[in-house]
Amino acid sequence: MNKPAKKEFCDALTLCARGQRRRAACEAVHLSATFAVQMAGRSKRILGDLFGLSNFGVNLTALQPGCRSAMQHRHSCQDEFVYALEGEAVLVCGTVEVPLHAGMCAGFAAGGVSHHIENRGTAAFTYLEIGDRTAGDLGSIRSTILSPYAGRTSGS
């Protein structure tokens, strides 16, 4: 975990202990700090922008061991597609887990099943993310703490 996230997390807990913030706000900050740790091993090269693509985005993403692609989420308007290039990972779709390895792909229609990818192995997992950039998309985040919350997302 990087130092700023840890400080933000500690400060929020201190404020919560003093009763100056609601419990939900503290849980959100805790989840953010936890998520930051899980995302620390993700690197993303935004390829579509290099070529001036405006209708869809393409990212080359690598997940180091112990890392995840994102929080469990789904998009309201945007379709998403992933293609595994190297390594092995686990695709989590709702409550179903599917092993992913090089050459496999998965697609997620707008409003469909929630999903994320986890690298539970010992080597990096690299894949392409491809998604449209439909305006007004909202990403629904599934979590035991933040289930009633939704966050805005941008195109892949």
Solvent accessible surface area in square Angstrom, and as a share of the most:
residue,aa,sasa,rsa
1,M,105,0.47
2,N,94,0.48
3,K,170,0.72
4,P,98,0.62
5,A,15,0.12
6,K,111,0.47
7,K,130,0.55
8,E,97,0.43
9,F,40,0.17
10,C,59,0.36
11,D,65,0.34
12,A,4,0.03
13,L,82,0.41
14,T,59,0.34
15,L,48,0.24
16,C,32,0.19
17,A,91,0.70
18,R,160,0.58
19,G,62,0.60
20,Q,117,0.52
21,R,112,0.41
22,R,172,0.63
23,R,188,0.69
24,A,30,0.23
25,A,29,0.23
26,C,11,0.06
27,E,46,0.21
28,A,28,0.22
29,V,21,0.12
30,H,79,0.35
31,L,29,0.14
32,S,61,0.39
33,A,7,0.06
34,T,49,0.29
35,F,46,0.19
36,A,34,0.27
37,V,69,0.40
38,Q,62,0.28
39,M,28,0.13
40,A,79,0.61
41,G,23,0.22
42,R,80,0.29
43,S,64,0.41
44,K,72,0.31
45,R,150,0.55
46,I,91,0.46
47,L,38,0.19
48,G,0,0.00
49,D,79,0.41
50,L,128,0.64
51,F,156,0.65
52,G,62,0.59
53,L,59,0.30
54,S,84,0.54
55,N,123,0.63
56,F,87,0.36
57,G,0,0.00
58,V,23,0.13
59,N,5,0.03
60,L,44,0.22
61,T,0,0.00
62,A,21,0.16
63,L,0,0.00
64,Q,82,0.37
65,P,61,0.39
66,G,64,0.61
67,C,4,0.02
68,R,46,0.17
69,S,8,0.05
70,A,23,0.18
71,M,29,0.13
72,Q,22,0.10
73,H,23,0.10
74,R,62,0.22
75,H,17,0.08
76,S,58,0.37
77,C,58,0.35
78,Q,10,0.04
79,D,78,0.40
80,E,19,0.08
81,F,79,0.33
82,V,5,0.03
83,Y,80,0.30
84,A,2,0.01
85,L,73,0.37
86,E,110,0.49
87,G,26,0.25
88,E,124,0.56
89,A,6,0.05
90,V,26,0.15
91,L,7,0.04
92,V,15,0.09
93,C,24,0.14
94,G,29,0.28
95,T,140,0.81
96,V,90,0.51
97,E,94,0.42
98,V,55,0.32
99,P,95,0.60
100,L,4,0.02
101,H,94,0.42
102,A,50,0.39
103,G,50,0.48
104,M,60,0.27
105,C,73,0.44
106,A,17,0.13
107,G,53,0.51
108,F,14,0.06
109,A,71,0.55
110,A,38,0.30
111,G,48,0.46
112,G,27,0.26
113,V,72,0.41
114,S,9,0.06
115,H,7,0.03
116,H,9,0.04
117,I,6,0.03
118,E,32,0.14
119,N,1,0.01
120,R,127,0.46
121,G,36,0.34
122,T,138,0.80
123,A,66,0.51
124,A,35,0.27
125,F,1,0.00
126,T,23,0.13
127,Y,2,0.01
128,L,41,0.21
129,E,12,0.06
130,I,49,0.25
131,G,4,0.04
132,D,37,0.19
133,R,73,0.27
134,T,61,0.36
135,A,95,0.74
136,G,56,0.53
137,D,5,0.03
138,L,76,0.38
139,G,0,0.00
140,S,39,0.25
141,I,39,0.20
142,R,109,0.40
143,S,25,0.16
144,T,141,0.82
145,I,53,0.27
146,L,24,0.12
147,S,59,0.38
148,P,112,0.70
149,Y,97,0.37
150,A,73,0.57
151,G,24,0.23
152,R,191,0.70
153,T,50,0.29
154,S,92,0.59
155,G,24,0.23
156,S,25,0.16
